[in-house]
């Protein structure tokens, strides 16, 4: 399946994964302006809804140019965006990518991100033909590290001063999941 021709909508038991659109601006701003939700993300919190619109446009441009895809995570029961997840840093020739995700704080610890990531990982290996999906995570982000391990990712290395936010540099662990090792029975 060529995902570059259309944006794939993915349904799970509780979630619908769809494009992030301008009408999601309030929810995007709410999550991306929350310092706690972004403390390990690698960017400063947004200050205005105009910045949220720019982020939405960047998500769309990533898909349009074939360099990234970012799904909006929507709970089916309330049809409201609760976070996003997707792939970036694609290397089409090497068939690899990196995973990125965030969730509004009031939705943490309910299994939503696990459910969403299982679905996009399955799609990434089968629909997009990736061979390798990586996740780059700060050592102190224990929730995220636990999540990717639960999804089958293996810790590969500690990357020293790999991420810069403002004037600070942060170490990052790199985790990977290879298609041959993934549980793809979904």
N, C-alpha and C positions, 0 to 999 in steps of 0.2 A: 504494500500500500504506500503510495507517495503522499506523505503528510504535508508536503509543501504546496499542494494544490488546494487543500481545504483544511479548515481547523477541525480537528477531531473532537467530538463531544464524547466523554466517557461517563458511564453511569455505574455506580456501585450501589450497595444496599441502601445506604443513607445519603449519598452524595451525588451531585452532578458536577462534572468538571467541564468547564466551558471557557470561551475567551473572556478576558477581562475587558469590560467596555466602559465608556465614559460615564454611564449612569451608576457605575460602581464607585465613583469618586469619593463619596462620603466614607464608605467602608475601607477603601484603600487608604485614605487619609487617617482614619481611626487607627488602623494597624500600623502603618508606616510612620506615624507621629508618636507612637508609644515607645518610649525609651527602653522599657523592660522587654517588650516584644522584639526590639532590634538590638539588644545589647551585644549579641554575638554576630550580627548580620553583616557588618562591614560597611555600614553607611550611617551617616548622621540622620536623626529623625527629621521627617518633613515638617515644615513650619506652616505651609499654606496648602489649600486645596488646589491651587494652580500647580504646585509641585507634584501633587498626586496625579493631576491630569498629564503632566509631562512623563511621569512614570508609566502610566497607562499607555501613552503613545510609544514609549520605549519598548514595552512588552509587545505592542502591535508591530513595531518596526522589526524587532527580533524575529518574529514569525514571518513577516513579509520578505525579509532578506534571507531567510533560511539559516539564521545563526542561533536561534533560540526559540523556545516555546514556553509560554507561561499560562497555565490553566488557572482560572478562578475556581475556588472551591466553594460550592453552594450546598447548603443543607436542603434536601428536597422538601422537607416539611415546612420550611419558612421562606424558601427561594431568596435567601440573602447571602451575599458573599461573606465568608468567614476567614478566608486566607487565600494564598496562592501557592502553587508548586509548579515545577517545570525543569527544563533542561537548558543549559547554557554552555558556553565554551565548547561548542561542537567541533569535532574534527571528522568530517564526512569520510575522508580518505582512510582514516584510522578506525572509523566506526566507534568513536568514543565520545562521551559527554560528561558533564557534571550536573549533579542534582542540586536544586535550590528550593527552599520552602520557608514559609512563615504562616503563623496562625494567630488570629486575634486572641488576646489573652483570656477572654472569658470562655473560650472554647478549648483551652488546654486540658489535657489529661482525660479526654473522652474517647480516644482512639481514632479521631477524625483524620489526623495526619497519617497515621499508619495505614488506614483504609485508602486514602488518596494516593499515597506513595506506592503502595502495592499495585494499584491500578495503572499508574503511569509507568512504573518500572516494567510491568508486563507489556504495556503498549510500546515502550521504548525498545525492548528486545525483539518484539514480534512485529509491530507496525512500522517501526523506524529502523529496524535491523541494526541497532547498536550491538556491539560485542562487549563493551565495558562502560559501566556507569560509575563515576566517582562521586564522593562527597568530601568536602573539605571543611573541617569543623574545629573550632577552638577547643583546647583541652578542658577548659572549665565549663563547657556546654555539655554537661553530663546527660541531660535529657535527650539532646540530639544524638549524641554518641550512642546512647542506649537504643534509641529508635533505629538507627541504621544497622546496628548489630542484630537487632531483632529481625530486620528485613534480609539478613544474610550477608551484609557487607563485612569485609575483613579489613582490619587496621593494617596499613602498609608502612607508614613512616610519619615522623614528626618533622614538619617543614618549619625551620627556624625563621622567625620574623617574616612570615609569608604574606600577612595581611596588614595593610596600612589603613588606619582610620584617623583622620586628622594628622596629628604629629606623632602618633604612637604606632608601633609595630607589634604584631601579635603572632605567636607561634600557632600553627594549625596542624591537626592530624589529617592525613589523607586516608580515606577508606575506599574500597572498591568492591564492586560486584561484577563478576563475569557472567556472560550469558550461560555458559556451560555449568555454572554453579548455582544459578538462580532457580528458585522454586516457582515455576511458571504454570502451575495447574489452574490458575484463575481463568 
